[in-house]
């Protein structure tokens, strides 16, 4: 057996492929986790934005009503009507009747 060369099978080649495949799988899983985390955070931020926009619209309507009432408070007839309605005030000689609402 002098001229014959016997080659040993490469054992490291299969191990190297497994390591590369394992690393690829780890990076893939990490990428999916990061993507899902960012997607969930984006959805939560979107829900919060919608909630805040709804709250803003409600507060704007309330502000508009208060501005309107503020303008009415300069009207003496409106002030008298509110005093009669809320405080039960009457003019001298008037009789107050309560009628169920």
C-alpha positions in Angstrom: 0.0 0.0 0.0 2.8 2.2 -0.6 1.4 4.4 -3.5 -2.2 4.5 -2.4 -3.5 7.6 -0.5 -6.5 7.0 1.7 -8.6 10.1 2.4 -10.5 10.5 5.6 -14.0 11.7 5.3 -14.5 15.4 6.3 -16.2 15.5 9.5 -16.1 19.3 10.0 -18.1 20.0 6.8 -21.4 18.7 8.1 -20.9 20.5 11.5 -20.1 23.8 9.7 -23.4 23.6 7.8 -25.3 22.9 11.0 -23.7 25.9 12.7 -24.6 28.2 9.7 -28.1 26.8 9.6 -28.5 27.3 13.4 -27.2 30.9 13.2 -29.5 31.6 10.3 -32.4 30.2 12.2 -31.5 32.3 15.3 -31.3 35.5 13.2 -34.6 34.7 11.5 -36.3 34.2 14.9 -34.8 37.4 16.3 -35.9 39.3 13.2 -39.5 38.0 13.5 -39.6 38.8 17.2 -38.3 42.4 16.5 -40.9 42.8 13.7 -43.8 41.6 15.9 -42.7 43.8 18.8 -42.5 46.9 16.6 -45.9 46.0 14.9 -47.6 45.6 18.3 -46.1 48.9 19.6 -47.3 50.7 16.4 -50.8 49.3 16.9 -50.9 50.4 20.5 -49.7 53.9 19.5 -52.4 54.0 16.8 -55.1 53.1 19.3 -53.8 55.8 21.7 -53.9 58.3 18.8 -57.5 57.4 18.0 -58.5 57.7 21.6 -56.8 61.1 22.0 -58.4 62.4 18.7 -61.8 61.4 20.0 -61.1 63.1 23.3 -59.9 66.2 21.5 -63.1 66.3 19.4 -65.3 65.9 22.5 -63.3 68.7 24.3 -63.7 71.0 21.2 -67.4 70.5 21.2 -67.5 71.3 24.9 -65.3 74.4 24.4 -67.7 75.6 21.7 -70.7 75.2 23.9 -68.9 77.1 26.7 -68.0 79.9 24.3 -71.6 80.1 23.3 -72.8 80.2 26.9 -70.2 82.8 27.6 -71.6 85.0 24.9 -75.1 84.4 26.3 -74.0 85.5 29.8 -73.7 89.1 28.5 -77.5 89.0 27.6 -79.6 90.2 30.6 -82.7 88.2 29.5 -80.6 85.0 29.5 -79.2 85.8 32.9 -82.7 86.4 34.3 -84.0 83.2 32.7 -81.2 81.2 34.3 -81.7 82.9 37.7 -85.4 82.0 37.6 -84.7 78.4 36.4 -81.8 77.4 38.6 -82.2 79.6 41.7 -86.0 79.8 41.7 -85.9 83.6 41.8 -89.1 85.6 41.3 -89.9 89.3 40.9 -91.8 91.0 43.7 -95.5 90.1 43.6 -94.9 87.0 41.4 -96.0 83.5 42.6 -93.7 80.6 41.8 -95.3 77.4 40.6 -93.4 74.2 40.3 -94.5 72.0 37.4 -93.0 68.5 37.0 -90.6 68.1 34.2 
